[in-house]
């Protein structure tokens, strides 16, 4: 496996979930795979779970790990071609990538959407340049449009806790004080549609996700109707994806607090588990009593980030 962005990169999801279960039983079983191999983790943005879980996964596999914080521990990088570099950026990404790749065997990249230009964000320019110019396996640690390590961890969590063979999984938009990217909901929807679950997502009008991630699936605009009988409720905010109105891309169209997941919402479900990728704004996305309930999976879900990263790195090491 040379790239990891989408479910198709991983192949058969049932096999991947079985592999994840094996790794959970013994996460050091494949430690010899990474002997004398180095993972370079490059962060253009802040991180907590992704940084720690991916480092731990690489260590589980016996790898050396280097972490680079762009704009904090390195020269500021220019990422666009044709720019006259007479400003504060001292190095171009096109030189930096082959230099960085010469020091490692696998590269992880984390970069966010700017939310001011849909075409630029959805082109995944920075991530694509690493894939094109590094000559090394590259995986996304979240990008402008996807967060596959999170989505795989979510799927592992659902597989671990499901009570029925094909559970109903609902992703609901929830309010937030600022504009957030669509990477997590894009990937969650894409992975749920590829998995053996009954998936539905609900959001206010104007927040419809891009068809490249949800296909022909249309949102249910009635949140209560969507959540009825759910086995898992995944709450997440995202800004306007600009599908129906490109001029609104990245905007906050609603802060309707009635969409916050509380006990009244959860009472509509089939005693559903609550999920969120973290960090979460309490009493905006979810009420205290829901996130603190025994049915809240936010901590096991975060712990499974180590497992998802181990699966991905293992597959990449096996392809070297």
VENFEN-V742602 format. One record per pair of residues at least 4 apart in sequence whose ideal C-beta (glycine too) atoms are under 8 Angstrom apart, sorted by the first residue. I is the first residue (numbers start at 1). J is the second residue. If there is no record, write none. Layout:
# VENFEN-V742602
i=I j=J
i=I j=J
This chain:
# VENFEN-V742602
i=1 j=9
i=1 j=10
i=1 j=137
i=1 j=312
i=1 j=315
i=1 j=316
i=1 j=318
i=1 j=319
i=2 j=137
i=2 j=138
i=2 j=316
i=2 j=319
i=3 j=9
i=3 j=131
i=3 j=137
i=3 j=138
i=3 j=139
i=4 j=9
i=4 j=10
i=4 j=138
i=4 j=139
i=4 j=140
i=4 j=148
i=4 j=149
i=4 j=312
i=4 j=315
i=4 j=316
i=5 j=9
i=5 j=127
i=5 j=139
i=5 j=140
i=5 j=143
i=5 j=146
i=5 j=148
i=6 j=146
i=6 j=148
i=6 j=190
i=7 j=13
i=7 j=148
i=7 j=151
i=7 j=190
i=7 j=191
i=7 j=194
i=7 j=195
i=8 j=194
i=9 j=148
i=10 j=16
i=10 j=152
i=10 j=311
i=10 j=312
i=10 j=315
i=11 j=15
i=11 j=16
i=12 j=16
i=13 j=17
i=13 j=155
i=13 j=191
i=13 j=194
i=13 j=195
i=14 j=18
i=14 j=196
i=15 j=19
i=16 j=20
i=16 j=152
i=16 j=311
i=17 j=21
i=17 j=155
i=17 j=156
i=17 j=159
i=18 j=22
i=19 j=23
i=19 j=311
i=19 j=314
i=20 j=24
i=20 j=152
i=20 j=156
i=20 j=159
i=20 j=304
i=20 j=307
i=20 j=308
i=20 j=311
i=21 j=25
i=21 j=159
i=22 j=26
i=22 j=29
i=23 j=27
i=23 j=29
i=23 j=30
i=23 j=60
i=23 j=307
i=23 j=310
i=23 j=311
i=23 j=314
i=24 j=307
i=27 j=60
i=27 j=306
i=27 j=307
i=27 j=310
i=28 j=60
i=30 j=34
i=30 j=60
i=30 j=61
i=30 j=62
i=30 j=314
i=30 j=317
i=31 j=35
i=31 j=60
i=31 j=61
i=31 j=62
i=32 j=62
i=33 j=37
i=33 j=61
i=33 j=62
i=33 j=314
i=33 j=317
i=33 j=318
i=34 j=39
i=34 j=58
i=34 j=61
i=34 j=62
i=34 j=63
i=34 j=64
i=34 j=313
i=34 j=317
i=35 j=62
i=36 j=64
i=37 j=62
i=37 j=63
i=37 j=64
i=37 j=105
i=37 j=106
i=37 j=317
i=37 j=320
i=38 j=63
i=38 j=64
i=38 j=65
i=38 j=66
i=38 j=103
i=38 j=104
i=38 j=105
i=38 j=106
i=39 j=54
i=39 j=58
i=39 j=63
i=39 j=64
i=39 j=65
i=39 j=66
i=39 j=104
i=39 j=105
i=39 j=106
i=39 j=107
i=39 j=108
i=39 j=313
i=40 j=66
i=40 j=67
i=40 j=68
i=40 j=100
i=40 j=101
i=40 j=103
i=40 j=104
i=40 j=106
i=40 j=107
i=40 j=108
i=41 j=51
i=41 j=54
i=41 j=55
i=41 j=58
i=41 j=65
i=41 j=66
i=41 j=67
i=41 j=68
i=41 j=107
i=41 j=108
i=41 j=110
i=41 j=141
i=42 j=68
i=42 j=70
i=42 j=100
i=42 j=107
i=42 j=108
i=42 j=109
i=42 j=110
i=42 j=130
i=43 j=47
i=43 j=51
i=43 j=67
i=43 j=68
i=43 j=69
i=43 j=70
i=43 j=110
i=43 j=141
i=44 j=70
i=44 j=71
i=44 j=109
i=44 j=110
i=44 j=111
i=44 j=112
i=44 j=126
i=45 j=110
i=45 j=111
i=45 j=112
i=45 j=142
i=47 j=51
i=47 j=110
i=47 j=141
i=47 j=142
i=48 j=52
i=48 j=279
i=49 j=53
i=49 j=277
i=49 j=278
i=49 j=302
i=49 j=305
i=50 j=54
i=50 j=110
i=50 j=141
i=50 j=142
i=50 j=149
i=50 j=150
i=50 j=305
i=51 j=55
i=51 j=67
i=52 j=56
i=53 j=57
i=53 j=149
i=53 j=302
i=53 j=305
i=53 j=306
i=53 j=308
i=53 j=309
i=54 j=58
i=54 j=108
i=54 j=141
i=54 j=149
i=54 j=305
i=54 j=309
i=54 j=313
i=55 j=59
i=55 j=65
i=55 j=67
i=56 j=60
i=56 j=306
i=56 j=309
i=57 j=61
i=57 j=306
i=57 j=307
i=57 j=309
i=57 j=310
i=57 j=312
i=57 j=313
i=58 j=63
i=58 j=64
i=58 j=65
i=58 j=309
i=58 j=313
i=59 j=63
i=59 j=65
i=60 j=306
i=60 j=310
i=61 j=310
i=61 j=313
i=61 j=314
i=61 j=317
i=63 j=106
i=63 j=313
i=63 j=317
i=66 j=103
i=66 j=104
i=68 j=73
i=68 j=74
i=68 j=100
i=69 j=73
i=69 j=74
i=70 j=74
i=70 j=76
i=70 j=77
i=71 j=76
i=71 j=77
i=74 j=91
i=74 j=96
i=75 j=89
i=75 j=90
i=75 j=91
i=75 j=96
i=76 j=88
i=76 j=89
i=76 j=90
i=76 j=91
i=77 j=89
i=77 j=91
i=77 j=92
i=77 j=93
i=77 j=96
i=78 j=83
i=78 j=85
i=78 j=89
i=78 j=91
i=78 j=92
i=78 j=93
i=79 j=92
i=79 j=93
i=79 j=125
i=79 j=126
i=79 j=129
i=80 j=125
i=81 j=94
i=85 j=89
i=85 j=90
i=85 j=92
i=91 j=95
i=91 j=96
i=92 j=96
i=93 j=97
i=93 j=126
i=93 j=129
i=94 j=98
i=94 j=129
i=94 j=133
i=95 j=99
i=96 j=100
i=97 j=101
i=97 j=129
i=97 j=130
i=97 j=133
i=97 j=134
i=98 j=102
i=98 j=133
i=98 j=134
i=98 j=135
i=99 j=103
i=100 j=104
i=100 j=107
i=100 j=134
i=101 j=107
i=101 j=133
i=101 j=134
i=101 j=135
i=101 j=136
i=104 j=136
i=105 j=136
i=105 j=137
i=105 j=317
i=105 j=320
i=106 j=136
i=106 j=137
i=106 j=138
i=106 j=139
i=106 j=313
i=106 j=316
i=106 j=317
i=106 j=320
i=107 j=130
i=107 j=134
i=107 j=136
i=107 j=137
i=107 j=138
i=107 j=139
i=108 j=138
i=108 j=139
i=108 j=140
i=108 j=141
i=109 j=126
i=109 j=127
i=109 j=130
i=109 j=138
i=109 j=139
i=109 j=140
i=109 j=141
i=109 j=143
i=110 j=140
i=110 j=141
i=110 j=142
i=110 j=143
i=111 j=126
i=111 j=127
i=111 j=142
i=111 j=143
i=111 j=144
i=112 j=142
i=112 j=143
i=112 j=144
i=112 j=181
i=112 j=183
i=113 j=121
i=113 j=144
i=113 j=145
i=113 j=181
i=113 j=182
i=113 j=183
i=113 j=250
i=114 j=120
i=114 j=121
i=114 j=144
i=114 j=250
i=115 j=121
i=115 j=179
i=115 j=181
i=115 j=239
i=115 j=249
i=115 j=250
i=116 j=250
i=117 j=121
i=117 j=249
i=118 j=122
i=118 j=241
i=118 j=242
i=118 j=246
i=118 j=249
i=118 j=250
i=119 j=123
i=120 j=125
i=121 j=144
i=121 j=145
i=121 j=181
i=122 j=144
i=122 j=145
i=122 j=210
i=123 j=128
i=124 j=128
i=124 j=143
i=124 j=144
i=124 j=145
i=125 j=129
i=126 j=130
i=126 j=143
i=126 j=144
i=127 j=131
i=127 j=138
i=127 j=140
i=127 j=143
i=127 j=144
i=128 j=132
i=129 j=133
i=130 j=134
i=130 j=138
i=131 j=138
i=134 j=138
i=137 j=316
i=137 j=319
i=137 j=320
i=139 j=148
i=139 j=149
i=139 j=312
i=139 j=313
i=139 j=316
i=140 j=146
i=140 j=147
i=140 j=148
i=140 j=149
i=141 j=149
i=142 j=146
i=142 j=147
i=142 j=149
i=142 j=150
i=142 j=183
i=142 j=184
i=143 j=147
i=143 j=183
i=144 j=181
i=144 j=183
i=145 j=181
i=145 j=182
i=145 j=183
i=145 j=186
i=145 j=210
i=145 j=213
i=146 j=151
i=146 j=183
i=146 j=186
i=146 j=187
i=146 j=190
i=146 j=213
i=147 j=151
i=147 j=183
i=147 j=184
i=147 j=186
i=147 j=187
i=147 j=277
i=148 j=152
i=148 j=187
i=148 j=191
i=148 j=312
i=149 j=153
i=149 j=305
i=149 j=308
i=149 j=309
i=149 j=312
i=150 j=154
i=150 j=184
i=150 j=187
i=150 j=188
i=150 j=277
i=150 j=305
i=150 j=308
i=151 j=155
i=151 j=184
i=151 j=187
i=151 j=188
i=151 j=190
i=151 j=191
i=152 j=156
i=152 j=191
i=152 j=308
i=152 j=311
i=152 j=312
i=153 j=157
i=153 j=301
i=153 j=302
i=153 j=304
i=153 j=305
i=153 j=307
i=153 j=308
i=154 j=158
i=154 j=188
i=154 j=191
i=154 j=234
i=154 j=275
i=154 j=277
i=154 j=301
i=154 j=304
i=155 j=159
i=155 j=191
i=155 j=192
i=155 j=195
i=156 j=160
i=156 j=304
i=156 j=307
i=156 j=308
i=157 j=161
i=157 j=275
i=157 j=297
i=157 j=300
i=157 j=301
i=157 j=304
i=158 j=162
i=158 j=167
i=158 j=169
i=158 j=195
i=158 j=197
i=158 j=232
i=158 j=275
i=160 j=300
i=160 j=304
i=161 j=232
i=161 j=273
i=161 j=297
i=161 j=300
i=162 j=167
i=162 j=231
i=162 j=232
i=163 j=167
i=163 j=231
i=164 j=231
i=165 j=196
i=166 j=196
i=166 j=197
i=166 j=198
i=167 j=197
i=167 j=198
i=167 j=231
i=167 j=232
i=168 j=197
i=168 j=198
i=168 j=200
i=168 j=229
i=168 j=230
i=168 j=231
i=168 j=232
i=168 j=270
i=169 j=192
i=169 j=197
i=169 j=198
i=169 j=199
i=169 j=200
i=169 j=230
i=169 j=231
i=169 j=232
i=169 j=234
i=170 j=199
i=170 j=200
i=170 j=201
i=170 j=202
i=170 j=226
i=170 j=227
i=170 j=230
i=170 j=232
i=170 j=233
i=170 j=234
i=170 j=269
i=170 j=272
i=171 j=185
i=171 j=188
i=171 j=189
i=171 j=192
i=171 j=199
i=171 j=200
i=171 j=201
i=171 j=202
i=171 j=234
i=171 j=235
i=171 j=236
i=172 j=201
i=172 j=202
i=172 j=203
i=172 j=223
i=172 j=226
i=172 j=227
i=172 j=233
i=172 j=234
i=172 j=235
i=172 j=236
i=172 j=259
i=172 j=261
i=172 j=265
i=173 j=185
i=173 j=201
i=173 j=202
i=173 j=203
i=173 j=204
i=173 j=207
i=173 j=236
i=173 j=237
i=173 j=238
i=173 j=259
i=174 j=235
i=174 j=236
i=174 j=237
i=174 j=259
i=174 j=260
i=174 j=261
i=174 j=284
i=174 j=285
i=174 j=286
i=175 j=237
i=175 j=254
i=175 j=255
i=175 j=256
i=175 j=257
i=175 j=259
i=175 j=260
i=175 j=284
i=175 j=285
i=176 j=180
i=176 j=237
i=176 j=252
i=176 j=255
i=176 j=281
i=176 j=284
i=176 j=285
i=177 j=255
i=177 j=281
i=177 j=284
i=178 j=252
i=179 j=239
i=179 j=250
i=179 j=251
i=179 j=252
i=180 j=237
i=180 j=238
i=180 j=239
i=181 j=238
i=181 j=239
i=182 j=186
i=182 j=209
i=182 j=210
i=182 j=238
i=182 j=239
i=182 j=241
i=183 j=187
i=184 j=188
i=184 j=236
i=184 j=238
i=184 j=277
i=185 j=189
i=185 j=201
i=185 j=209
i=185 j=236
i=185 j=238
i=186 j=190
i=186 j=209
i=186 j=210
i=186 j=213
i=187 j=191
i=187 j=213
i=188 j=192
i=188 j=234
i=188 j=236
i=189 j=193
i=189 j=199
i=189 j=201
i=189 j=209
i=189 j=213
i=189 j=214
i=189 j=217
i=190 j=194
i=190 j=213
i=190 j=214
i=191 j=195
i=192 j=197
i=192 j=199
i=193 j=199
i=193 j=214
i=193 j=215
i=193 j=217
i=195 j=199
i=199 j=217
i=200 j=217
i=200 j=220
i=200 j=226
i=201 j=209
i=201 j=214
i=201 j=217
i=201 j=219
i=201 j=220
i=201 j=226
i=202 j=219
i=202 j=220
i=202 j=221
i=202 j=222
i=202 j=223
i=202 j=225
i=202 j=226
i=202 j=227
i=203 j=207
i=203 j=208
i=203 j=219
i=203 j=221
i=204 j=221
i=204 j=253
i=204 j=254
i=204 j=256
i=204 j=259
i=205 j=221
i=206 j=240
i=206 j=244
i=206 j=245
i=206 j=248
i=206 j=253
i=206 j=254
i=207 j=219
i=207 j=238
i=207 j=240
i=207 j=241
i=207 j=253
i=207 j=254
i=208 j=218
i=208 j=219
i=208 j=241
i=208 j=243
i=208 j=244
i=209 j=213
i=209 j=214
i=209 j=219
i=209 j=238
i=209 j=241
i=209 j=243
i=210 j=214
i=210 j=241
i=210 j=243
i=211 j=215
i=211 j=216
i=211 j=243
i=220 j=225
i=220 j=226
i=222 j=226
i=223 j=227
i=223 j=259
i=223 j=265
i=224 j=228
i=224 j=265
i=224 j=268
i=226 j=230
i=227 j=233
i=227 j=265
i=227 j=266
i=227 j=268
i=227 j=269
i=227 j=272
i=228 j=268
i=228 j=269
i=229 j=268
i=229 j=269
i=229 j=270
i=230 j=268
i=230 j=269
i=230 j=270
i=230 j=272
i=231 j=269
i=231 j=270
i=231 j=272
i=231 j=273
i=232 j=272
i=232 j=273
i=232 j=275
i=233 j=261
i=233 j=265
i=233 j=266
i=233 j=269
i=233 j=272
i=233 j=273
i=233 j=274
i=233 j=275
i=234 j=275
i=234 j=276
i=235 j=261
i=235 j=274
i=235 j=275
i=235 j=276
i=235 j=280
i=235 j=285
i=235 j=286
i=236 j=276
i=236 j=277
i=236 j=285
i=237 j=285
i=239 j=249
i=239 j=250
i=239 j=251
i=239 j=252
i=240 j=245
i=240 j=248
i=240 j=249
i=240 j=250
i=240 j=251
i=240 j=252
i=240 j=253
i=241 j=249
i=242 j=246
i=242 j=247
i=242 j=248
i=242 j=249
i=242 j=250
i=248 j=253
i=254 j=259
i=257 j=284
i=260 j=265
i=260 j=283
i=260 j=284
i=260 j=285
i=260 j=286
i=260 j=287
i=261 j=265
i=261 j=266
i=261 j=274
i=261 j=285
i=261 j=286
i=261 j=287
i=261 j=290
i=262 j=266
i=262 j=286
i=262 j=287
i=262 j=289
i=262 j=290
i=263 j=267
i=263 j=287
i=263 j=289
i=263 j=290
i=264 j=268
i=265 j=269
i=265 j=290
i=266 j=272
i=266 j=274
i=266 j=290
i=266 j=293
i=266 j=295
i=271 j=295
i=272 j=295
i=273 j=295
i=273 j=296
i=273 j=297
i=274 j=286
i=274 j=290
i=274 j=291
i=274 j=293
i=274 j=295
i=274 j=296
i=274 j=297
i=274 j=298
i=275 j=297
i=275 j=298
i=275 j=301
i=276 j=280
i=276 j=285
i=276 j=286
i=276 j=291
i=276 j=298
i=276 j=301
i=277 j=301
i=278 j=298
i=278 j=301
i=278 j=302
i=280 j=285
i=280 j=286
i=280 j=291
i=280 j=298
i=281 j=285
i=282 j=286
i=282 j=287
i=282 j=288
i=282 j=291
i=283 j=287
i=283 j=288
i=286 j=290
i=286 j=291
i=287 j=291
i=288 j=292
i=289 j=293
i=290 j=296
i=291 j=296
i=291 j=298
i=292 j=296
i=297 j=301
i=298 j=302
i=299 j=303
i=300 j=304
i=301 j=305
i=303 j=307
i=304 j=308
i=305 j=309
i=306 j=310
i=307 j=311
i=308 j=312
i=309 j=313
i=310 j=314
i=311 j=315
i=312 j=316
i=313 j=317
i=314 j=318
i=315 j=319
i=316 j=320
